Amino acid sequence: MSEESNTSRLLQERSHGYLVARLADELEELAEVQSGEHVHTGRADDTILEGSQVGYWLMLLAATDNLRYDDFMPHASILSGYREHYGESKAIEQRQDCLNLLSVHQPTTLVQGLHLGFALIGRTCAEAGISPLAPAEYDLGQMRRKGLVR
């Protein structure tokens, strides 16, 4: 990655606290999309956008701690959240647990926090009636548009 890239800069800085704070903002926006408080274009598209953003910050947290994909398997967590049905109060608790676990900044709690964060993406996809693949497909489309992948 180039040094001009914001992602590259974030990976090099390894500011765990900053990444968790940004994730907290995006998790809040993702929740507000579901409640109708945060609207760009509509619930489905906004869920895709905000789910993508949550995934971005979660992946940055994993990368800055040198976790391998197989260490936390986000696809399994997304599908778990997509299939599990629970109310808003549990979602709020899960969001807070995710942030608390990630804030501790230890390998075991990091993996647990990542699982909860990715599960929240899946849950909101189910609530919005969209595929759990939609945020990742959006990301791939953005990378293709920028010429990063074919």
Buried (B, 14 or more C-beta within 10 A) or exposed (E): EEEEEEEEEBBEEEBBEEBBEBBBEBBBBBBBBBEEEBEEEEBBBBBBBBBBBBBBBBBBBBBBBEBEEEEBBBBEBBBBBBEEEEEEEEBEEBBEBBBBBBBEBEEEBBBBBBBBBBBBBBBBBBBBEBBBBBBBEBBEEEEEEEEEEE
